[in-house]
Amino acid sequence: MEWVADPSIWVGLATLVILEIVLGIDNLIFIAILADKLPRQQRERARVTGLLLALVMRLLLLASISWLSTLTRPLITVLSHAFSARDLIMLAGGLFLLFKATTELNERLEGKDEENTQQGSRAKFWPVVAQIVVLDAVFSLDSVITAVGMVEHLPVMMAAVCIAIALMLLASRPLTRFVNDHPTIVILCLSFLLMIGFSLVAEGFGYYIPKGYLYAAIGFSVMIEMLNQLAQFNRRRFLSSSRSLRERTAETVLRVLRGKHEEAELDSHSSSMIADIDREEHAIFNQQERHMIERVLGLAQRSVSSVMTSRHDVDNLELNDPPDILTQQIANNQHTRILVTEDSSTDAPLGVVHVVDLLKQQLLHNALDLKALIKQPLIFPEQLSLLAALEQFRQAKTHFAFVVDEFGSVEGVVTLTDVMETIAGSLPESSATLDARHDIVQLADGSWIANGYMPLDDLVMYLPLPIDEKREYHTIAGLLMEYAQNIPQQGAQLHIDNYLFEPLEVSSHRILKVKITPLKPVENDYEV
């Protein structure tokens, strides 16, 4: 153990640690790019797993130094050229790097939608780890051969590898975040991998390319990219000092929403004006503002049937009722318009009566005559979008409409207030019952109690429940009936996605209250 006190050993160890880190950076970058294809909660675990596998593989290769020496012996001869096992490994690894870097570059340059990719065909954890293992095998071989060539003592080699991997583990998360947050750096890293893959293929055929040339080219490219990042940072700092963050963000959003192709793209000028925040508590637009903007942008996708009040929940006056009964119903009314039907034998509405017209009739001391005051509201087909309904309300002299199905039957009523509540949230009137769209409460155990007639478009504002865009139902009750293929009774349990739905109150085939319990808690990011 006298070599421990030798200063040259420690100098060799420090030099070897630096070289191992340099040789491992390209491995770390490619691991970051592969891990980025996984769901967010698995990315850190994949990076840590990949680096730990690299450590294990390098220690095993160091423990079999005598076997490594046999890899340089000619194994096969093709066209008078001898290939060793090391040449074949380098050749296979280089081809793999060329293939993966080319496919990744193609995806980036083709501009595929990352959100759709995440929701659709997400990569699986173990296939990604398998690709990382293949890369580890290639880069570990190069790293271990470098270590064997520099120092003579096996403990020094192993210590250098362990220190280098530990430092890369500490740096993996910030480095990965920085790489993925800057698209130009990702392209640059993939270009580096193409160059490294080409050099490995050339080395496999016996044409050695000095590493100094590669590092010089990489260093020059990194310096140019650093200047580019510095220019973008200075531009953001200048904009921050001259214009407020809200003003810059609003201008960029409005520019994108103008709908013109030449202005819709986020060029460097637009992207530099976007809010430069990285944490939720520093967000310039609060949660209520973001929800309101989201609701506004969704008006064209929601139909009036998703916000209407069912005809079964609407109070109405019957023309054939005695005047004293009509007078009592009018006195108890809390609305500005009242639905009018012929008699109890039918629920087909004749129209609506405005309370202000009733007031005028009584002030003039005229006899109660509902039929003379009936007015026809707007008629909306049930699939009419809220955006189109809002435009019709704006042009009409009435803010009340019947919603009819394809057979002309009245399914419910909708008012301008219903449409505005979709944007602004609940606007309750005095002594009015809470609207089903906002009738939801979270309990202490994390479960929710919601109105059975709460629209699914409003439910997803509270729970990340995936819903079918082509569905023929709109409410929680409709969702339960669709899955159960019957009317679930009180106490029934339905597992939908990662949630347990339990009807709590069912009356006359109507599901009034539903308890929703998340079954799978949200996973946190894996920490080192």
C-alpha positions in Angstrom: 0.0 0.0 0.0 3.1 2.3 -0.2 1.7 3.6 -3.5 -1.0 5.5 -1.5 1.7 8.0 -0.3 3.0 8.6 -3.8 2.1 12.1 -5.1 2.1 11.0 -8.7 -0.7 8.6 -7.8 -2.9 11.4 -6.7 -2.0 13.5 -9.7 -2.9 10.6 -11.9 -6.2 10.2 -10.0 -7.2 13.8 -10.5 -6.2 13.7 -14.1 -8.1 10.5 -14.7 -11.2 11.9 -12.9 -11.2 14.9 -15.3 -10.8 12.7 -18.3 -13.6 10.3 -17.2 -15.9 13.3 -16.8 -15.0 14.6 -20.2 -15.5 11.1 -21.8 -18.8 10.7 -19.9 -20.4 14.1 -20.9 -21.5 12.8 -24.3 -23.0 9.7 -22.5 -24.8 11.9 -20.0 -26.2 14.2 -22.8 -27.6 11.2 -24.7 -29.1 9.7 -21.6 -30.8 13.1 -21.0 -32.3 13.1 -24.5 -33.6 9.5 -24.1 -35.0 10.1 -20.7 -36.9 13.2 -21.9 -39.2 10.8 -23.9 -40.5 9.3 -20.6 -43.3 10.7 -18.5 -42.1 13.4 -16.2 -42.2 11.4 -13.0 -39.9 8.7 -14.5 -37.2 10.9 -16.1 -35.0 11.4 -13.1 -35.2 7.7 -12.2 -34.1 6.8 -15.8 -31.1 9.2 -15.6 -30.0 7.9 -12.3 -30.5 4.2 -13.4 -28.5 4.9 -16.6 -25.5 6.4 -14.8 -25.5 3.7 -12.1 -25.5 1.0 -14.8 -22.6 2.8 -16.4 -20.8 2.7 -13.1 -21.4 -1.0 -12.6 -20.4 -1.8 -16.2 -17.1 0.2 -15.9 -16.2 -1.4 -12.6 -16.8 -4.9 -14.0 -14.7 -4.0 -17.0 -11.9 -2.7 -14.8 -12.1 -5.9 -12.7 -11.5 -7.9 -15.9 -8.5 -6.0 -17.3 -6.8 -9.2 -18.5 -9.9 -9.9 -20.6 -9.8 -6.3 -22.0 -6.4 -6.9 -23.4 -7.8 -9.8 -25.6 -10.3 -7.4 -27.2 -7.5 -5.8 -29.3 -6.5 -9.1 -30.9 -7.7 -9.8 -34.5 -10.9 -11.8 -34.4 -12.1 -11.9 -38.0 -10.8 -10.8 -41.3 -13.0 -9.2 -44.0 -11.4 -8.2 -47.4 -7.9 -8.5 -45.9 -8.8 -6.2 -43.1 -8.6 -7.7 -39.6 -11.3 -6.7 -37.0 -10.8 -7.1 -33.3 -13.6 -7.5 -30.8 -13.0 -3.9 -29.8 -13.3 -2.8 -33.4 -16.6 -4.6 -33.8 -17.9 -3.0 -30.6 -16.9 0.5 -31.7 -18.4 -0.1 -35.1 -21.7 -1.3 -33.7 -21.8 1.5 -31.1 -21.0 4.1 -33.7 -23.7 2.9 -36.1 -26.2 2.9 -33.2 -25.2 6.4 -32.3 -25.6 7.5 -35.9 -29.0 5.9 -36.1 -30.4 7.3 -32.9 -28.9 10.8 -33.4 -30.3 10.9 -36.9 -33.8 9.9 -35.9 -33.8 12.3 -33.0 -32.7 15.1 -35.3 -35.4 14.2 -37.7 -38.1 14.5 -35.0 -36.7 17.9 -33.9 -36.4 19.3 -37.4 -39.8 18.0 -38.5 -41.4 19.9 -35.7 -43.6 17.2 -34.3 -46.1 18.3 -31.6 -44.6 17.3 -28.2 -47.9 17.5 -26.4 -49.5 15.0 -28.8 -46.5 12.8 -28.5 -46.8 12.8 -24.7 -50.5 12.0 -24.7 -50.2 9.4 -27.5 -47.2 7.1 -27.8 -45.1 7.8 -24.7 -41.9 5.8 -24.5 -41.7 3.0 -21.9 -39.3 3.0 -19.0 -37.4 -0.3 -19.6 -37.0 0.0 -23.4 -35.4 3.4 -22.8 -33.2 1.9 -20.0 -32.2 -0.8 -22.5 -31.0 1.8 -25.0 -29.1 3.5 -22.2 -27.4 0.2 -21.4 -26.2 -0.2 -25.0 -24.8 3.3 -24.9 -23.1 2.6 -21.6 -21.4 -0.5 -23.1 -19.9 1.6 -25.9 -18.8 4.6 -23.8 -17.7 2.5 -20.9 -15.3 0.5 -23.1 -13.7 3.7 -24.3 -13.5 5.1 -20.8 -12.0 2.0 -19.3 -9.4 1.6 -22.0 -8.4 5.2 -21.3 -8.1 4.5 -17.6 -6.0 1.4 -18.2 -3.7 3.4 -20.4 -3.1 6.2 -17.9 -2.6 4.5 -14.5 -1.4 1.1 -13.3 -3.2 0.6 -10.0 -6.7 -0.9 -10.1 -8.0 0.8 -6.9 -7.0 4.2 -8.5 -8.9 3.4 -11.6 -12.0 2.3 -9.7 -11.8 5.4 -7.4 -11.6 7.7 -10.5 -14.6 6.1 -12.1 -16.7 6.2 -8.9 -15.8 9.9 -8.4 -16.6 10.8 -12.0 -20.0 9.0 -11.9 -20.8 10.7 -8.6 -20.1 14.1 -10.0 -22.1 13.4 -13.1 -25.0 12.2 -10.9 -25.0 15.5 -9.1 -24.8 17.5 -12.4 -27.3 15.3 -14.3 -30.5 17.1 -13.2 -29.4 20.7 -13.8 -27.6 19.8 -17.0 -30.6 17.9 -18.3 -33.0 20.7 -17.4 -30.7 23.3 -19.1 -30.4 21.2 -22.3 -34.1 20.5 -22.6 -35.0 24.1 -22.0 -32.9 25.3 -24.9 -33.9 23.6 -28.2 -30.8 24.9 -30.0 -28.5 23.2 -27.5 -30.4 19.9 -28.0 -29.7 20.2 -31.8 -26.1 21.0 -31.0 -25.7 18.0 -28.7 -27.3 15.7 -31.3 -24.8 17.0 -33.8 -22.0 16.2 -31.4 -23.3 12.6 -31.1 -23.4 12.3 -34.9 -19.7 13.4 -35.0 -18.8 11.0 -32.2 -20.7 8.1 -33.9 -18.8 8.8 -37.1 -15.5 8.7 -35.3 -16.4 5.4 -33.6 -17.3 3.9 -37.0 -14.0 5.2 -38.5 -12.1 3.8 -35.5 -13.8 0.4 -36.0 -12.4 0.3 -39.5 -8.9 1.2 -38.2 -8.9 4.9 -39.1 -8.1 6.6 -35.8 -9.3 10.2 -35.5 -7.4 12.1 -32.8 -9.7 13.1 -30.0 -8.2 16.5 -29.9 -9.8 17.3 -33.2 -13.2 16.3 -32.0 -12.9 18.2 -28.7 -11.7 21.3 -30.6 -14.7 21.3 -32.9 -17.0 20.7 -29.9 -15.4 23.4 -27.9 -15.7 25.9 -30.7 -19.4 25.1 -31.2 -20.0 25.4 -27.5 -18.3 28.8 -27.5 -20.6 30.0 -30.4 -23.7 28.7 -28.6 -22.6 30.5 -25.4 -22.5 33.8 -27.3 -26.0 33.0 -28.7 -27.3 32.4 -25.2 -25.7 35.5 -23.9 -27.3 37.6 -26.7 -30.7 36.1 -25.8 -30.2 36.8 -22.1 -29.2 40.4 -22.7 -32.2 40.9 -25.0 -34.6 39.6 -22.3 -32.9 41.8 -19.7 -33.3 44.9 -22.0 -37.0 44.1 -22.5 -37.5 43.5 -18.8 -36.1 46.9 -18.0 -38.1 48.8 -20.7 -41.5 47.1 -20.6 -43.5 45.3 -17.9 -43.7 41.5 -17.9 -47.5 41.5 -18.2 -47.3 43.8 -21.2 -44.7 41.6 -23.0 -46.6 38.4 -22.3 -50.0 39.9 -23.3 -48.5 41.2 -26.6 -47.0 37.9 -27.4 -50.2 36.0 -26.7 -52.3 38.4 -28.8 -49.8 38.2 -31.6 -50.2 34.4 -31.7 -54.0 34.6 -31.5 -54.3 37.0 -34.5 -54.5 33.9 -36.7 -52.2 35.1 -39.4 -49.6 32.5 -40.5 -46.8 34.9 -40.7 -47.4 36.2 -37.2 -48.5 33.0 -35.5 -45.0 31.5 -35.3 -42.9 32.3 -32.2 -39.8 33.7 -33.6 -36.8 34.9 -31.5 -38.4 38.3 -31.1 -41.7 36.8 -29.8 -40.2 34.1 -27.6 -38.0 36.6 -25.9 -41.0 38.6 -24.8 -42.8 35.6 -23.2 -42.9 35.7 -19.4 -39.5 34.6 -18.1 -40.6 32.8 -15.0 -39.8 29.3 -13.7 -41.9 28.8 -10.6 -45.7 28.8 -10.1 -45.6 31.4 -7.3 -43.9 33.9 -9.6 -46.5 33.5 -12.4 -47.6 36.8 -13.7 -51.2 35.5 -14.5 -52.8 33.9 -11.4 -54.8 30.7 -11.6 -58.2 32.4 -11.9 -57.0 34.4 -14.9 -55.6 31.3 -16.6 -58.8 29.4 -16.0 -60.8 32.3 -17.5 -58.6 32.4 -20.6 -58.8 28.7 -21.0 -62.6 28.9 -20.8 -62.7 31.6 -23.4 -60.6 29.6 -25.8 -62.9 26.6 -25.3 -66.2 28.4 -26.1 -66.1 27.2 -29.7 -65.7 23.5 -28.5 -68.5 23.5 -26.0 -72.2 23.2 -27.0 -75.2 24.9 -25.4 -76.5 21.5 -24.2 -73.5 21.3 -21.8 -74.6 24.5 -19.9 -78.4 24.4 -20.4 -80.9 23.9 -17.5 -82.9 20.8 -18.1 -86.6 21.4 -18.8 -87.3 19.2 -15.8 -85.6 21.7 -13.5 -87.4 24.8 -14.9 -90.4 26.2 -13.1 -93.3 26.9 -15.3 -96.8 28.5 -15.3 -99.8 26.6 -16.8 -102.3 28.7 -18.7 -105.3 26.6 -17.4 -104.5 27.1 -13.7 -106.8 29.4 -11.7 -105.6 33.1 -11.3 -105.0 32.7 -7.5 -102.6 29.8 -8.2 -100.8 31.7 -10.9 -100.5 34.7 -8.7 -99.0 32.7 -5.9 -96.5 31.1 -8.3 -95.5 34.5 -9.7 -95.0 35.8 -6.2 -92.7 33.0 -5.3 -90.7 33.3 -8.6 -87.0 34.4 -8.3 -86.3 34.7 -12.1 -86.9 37.5 -14.6 -88.5 35.2 -17.1 -91.0 32.4 -16.5 -91.7 29.4 -18.8 -95.4 29.0 -19.8 -97.1 25.7 -20.9 -100.7 24.9 -21.9 -101.6 22.5 -19.0 -100.2 19.6 -16.9 -100.9 17.1 -19.8 -97.9 18.4 -21.7 -94.5 20.0 -20.9 -94.1 21.5 -24.3 -93.5 25.2 -23.6 -95.5 27.9 -25.4 -92.9 30.6 -24.7 -91.8 32.8 -21.9 -93.3 35.7 -20.0 -91.1 38.6 -18.8 -91.7 39.5 -15.1 -91.4 43.2 -16.1 -94.4 42.7 -18.5 -96.4 41.2 -15.7 -95.6 44.1 -13.5 -96.7 46.6 -16.1 -100.0 44.7 -16.5 -100.7 44.7 -12.8 -99.7 48.4 -12.4 -102.3 49.3 -15.1 -104.9 47.3 -13.1 -105.5 45.0 -16.0 -106.7 41.4 -15.5 -104.0 38.7 -15.4 -103.6 37.6 -19.0 -100.5 35.4 -19.5 -101.4 34.5 -23.1 -101.1 38.1 -24.2 -97.6 38.4 -22.7 -96.1 35.2 -24.1 -93.0 35.9 -26.2 -90.9 33.5 -28.3 -87.3 33.2 -27.2 -84.4 32.2 -29.4 -84.2 28.6 -30.5 -80.8 26.9 -30.3 -80.0 23.4 -31.7 -78.4 21.4 -28.9 -75.1 21.1 -30.8 -74.7 24.9 -31.3 -71.4 26.1 -29.9 -71.3 28.6 -27.0 -69.4 31.0 -29.2 -72.1 31.0 -31.8 -74.8 31.3 -29.1 -73.0 34.3 -27.6 -73.0 36.0 -30.9 -76.8 35.3 -31.4 -77.5 36.7 -27.9 -75.5 39.8 -28.7 -77.6 40.5 -31.8 -81.0 39.6 -30.4 -83.2 41.6 -28.1 -83.7 38.7 -25.7 -81.1 36.8 -23.6 -83.2 33.6 -23.2 -83.3 30.6 -25.5 -84.8 27.2 -25.8 -82.5 24.3 -26.6 -84.1 21.7 -29.0 -83.0 18.3 -30.2 -83.0 17.1 -33.8 -86.7 16.3 -33.5 -87.6 19.8 -32.4 -88.4 18.8 -28.8 -87.3 21.3 -26.1 -84.6 19.8 -24.0 -83.9 22.8 -21.8 -83.3 26.5 -21.6 -80.1 28.6 -21.7 -79.5 32.2 -20.9 -76.8 34.7 -21.5 -75.8 34.4 -17.8 -75.2 30.7 -18.4 -72.8 31.5 -21.2 -71.0 34.2 -19.2 -70.7 31.9 -16.2 -68.7 29.5 -18.4 -66.1 32.3 -18.7 -66.2 34.1 -15.4 -67.3 31.3 -13.0 -70.3 31.2 -10.7 -72.5 34.3 -10.7 -75.1 33.3 -8.1 -78.2 35.3 -7.6 -79.8 35.9 -4.2 -81.8 32.9 -2.9 -80.8 30.9 -6.0 -79.6 27.4 -5.8 -76.0 26.7 -6.7 -75.4 26.1 -10.3 -74.5 22.4 -11.1 -71.4 23.6 -13.0 -69.9 24.9 -9.8 -71.5 22.5 -7.3 -68.3 20.6 -6.3 -66.5 20.4 -2.9 -63.2 18.8 -2.0 -63.2 16.8 1.3 -60.3 16.5 3.7 -59.3 13.0 2.4 -58.8 14.4 -1.1 -62.1 13.1 -2.5 -64.7 15.3 -4.1 -68.5 15.6 -3.8 -70.0 16.9 -7.1 -73.4 17.5 -8.6 -74.5 14.7 -10.9 -75.4 17.3 -13.6 -72.0 19.0 -13.5 -70.7 19.2 -17.1 -67.5 17.2 -17.7 -65.9 20.2 -19.3 -66.1 21.9 -15.9 -65.1 18.8 -14.0 -61.8 18.6 -15.7 -60.9 22.0 -14.3 -60.7 20.3 -10.9 -59.7 16.7 -11.8 -57.4 15.6 -14.7 -60.0 13.2 -16.0 -59.5 12.3 -19.7 -62.8 12.6 -21.6 -63.8 11.5 -25.1 -64.2 14.5 -27.4 -66.8 12.6 -29.5 -68.9 11.6 -26.6 -72.7 11.9 -26.7 -73.1 12.8 -23.0 -72.1 16.0 -21.2 -72.5 15.5 -17.5 -71.1 13.3 -14.7 -74.4 11.4 -14.6 -74.2 10.8 -18.3 -70.6 9.5 -17.9 -71.8 7.0 -15.2 -74.7 5.8 -17.3 -72.4 5.3 -20.3 -70.0 3.1 -18.3 -72.6 1.2 -16.3 -75.0 0.8 -19.3 -77.8 1.4 -16.7 -78.8 3.9 -14.1 -76.4 3.2 -11.2 -78.1 3.2 -7.8 -76.9 4.7 -4.5 -73.9 2.7 -3.2 -72.7 1.5 -6.6 -69.0 1.8 -7.4 -67.6 2.6 -10.9 -63.9 2.6 -11.7 -63.2 5.1 -14.5 -59.6 5.8 -15.4 -57.9 6.3 -12.0 -61.0 7.4 -10.1 -63.8 5.7 -8.1 -67.3 7.1 -8.7 -70.0 6.5 -6.1 -73.5 7.8 -6.5 -74.5 9.3 -3.1 -78.0 10.5 -4.0 -80.3 9.1 -6.6 -83.9 10.3 -7.0 -86.4 9.2 -9.7 -83.7 7.9 -12.0 -81.7 11.1 -11.6 -78.2 11.0 -10.1 -78.0 14.1 -7.9 -74.8 13.7 -6.0 -71.6 11.8 -6.8 -68.5 11.1 -4.7 -65.3 11.0 -6.7 -62.2 9.4 -5.1 -58.7 9.5 -6.8 -57.3 6.0 -6.7 -53.7 6.8 -7.8 -51.9 9.6 -6.1 -49.8 11.9 -8.3 -46.2 10.7 -8.3 -43.4 13.1 -7.4 -40.2 13.5 -9.4 -37.5 11.0 -8.3 -34.8 12.6 -6.3 -31.2 11.7 -6.2 
